[in-house]
Structure formats: structure tokens, C-alpha cells
Amino acid sequence: MQERAAFESLAYMLFCYEHKIRVGIFRFKNQTGIETEPILYEGKLTGFQAKYYDTKLASNKDDIIDSLKKAKSKNPGLHKILLYSNKSFQKTRKKTKKEPCLPSRD
């Protein structure tokens, strides 16, 4: 799918731009958990994931959590994982809460 490949390339370029990387980041084909090898940025080991979905983000909650767990198991020193997605987070429908449908994982 061309859209998925284009989105993953965009996420990679955005991550590099946001972290002032001018020469690229080493990566393996089909790397587990995160898209590239983690980088050291401001003293923290940082990685990213690009998630392109055809369905709502909340419908893919288990996939996102699973990939975060895989990233952490393959890279135990990770401090931060940025998630780039083509879908927006949506507020929960519960009237007592004002947070995204996906809980944050620390």
C-alpha cells in the first residue's frame, strides 16, 4: 500500500527533523517495536512508531499496546516512544472524563 509507505517515510523524516538528525538513523527491515534503532536525545533513549490504520485508532488499541510492549522488551533502556498515527485521538464518550480513548502507558 503506497499510503502506508508514504506515511512511514513522513514519520521517519519528521522524527529526524524534530530531533535534529541530519544523516539518518540505522534501522533493520521489519524492526520489532520501533521503526529504527533508538537515539539518545537530551539524555534519554528515544524511539518512534509509525501507525497507519484504515480504522479508528481506538479499534487498534491492542495492536498499539502490543507494539509498545515489544519495543520495550527489545529495547529495555527506552525512556520515550513517540507514536505517529494517521488517525486522531478522540475524546472518550464518558461525560466524567476528558482524556483520549487510549490510556497513556508509563
Secondary structure, DSSP 8 states (H G I E B T S, - for coil): -HHHHHHHHHHHHHHHHHTT-SS-----TT-SSSSS--EEETTEEEEEEEE--SS-GGGGHHHHHHHHHHHHHH-TT--EEEEEESS---B-S-TT--SBSS----
